[in-house]
Amino acid sequence: MIRLPRCRTALVAMLMLGAVVALAACSSNVKTRKAVAQAKASGQFDMVVQAYKKGQFKLDGAILSSGDLSSHFAYLKDQDRLPGSVLLEPSDDSDVKSVHQRYMASMAYTYGFKVYYVDDGELRVIVPNSDDESTSE
């Protein structure tokens, strides 16, 4: 029988517990990514916009300010091609922050489309208010 010192046994037990916790945290994130990927693939969202650094957005590889993105939506409105639903997702460089949500709420209010984003593993919709404040359901 092999005997291990107590501190080594405790260290191995803590490492195993840490690995189990890390795997559990990753699995819920994988479910969320999978659900959003399925929704994107099924065509549930007419447009996907990514959050970028300093309140900017990424659309089809182009980095746009909030004003540029709003101008793009104005152009789409003139062409009668406004999206009905937009997914706001994090980019490789930035997560979705409250500034991104506020800008998208303003655009959703102005142009009349719905904006969705993922928060704590759930797909949420941004509901704009007339006071330029937004809430999410």
Secondary structure, DSSP 8 states (H G I E B T S, - for coil): -----HHHHHHHHHHHHHHHHHHHHHHHHHHHHHHHHHHHHTT--SEEEEE-GGG-EEETTEEE-HHHHHHHHHHHHHTT---SEEEEEE-SS----HHHHHHHHHHHHHH--EEEEEETTEEEEEEE-TTS-EEE-
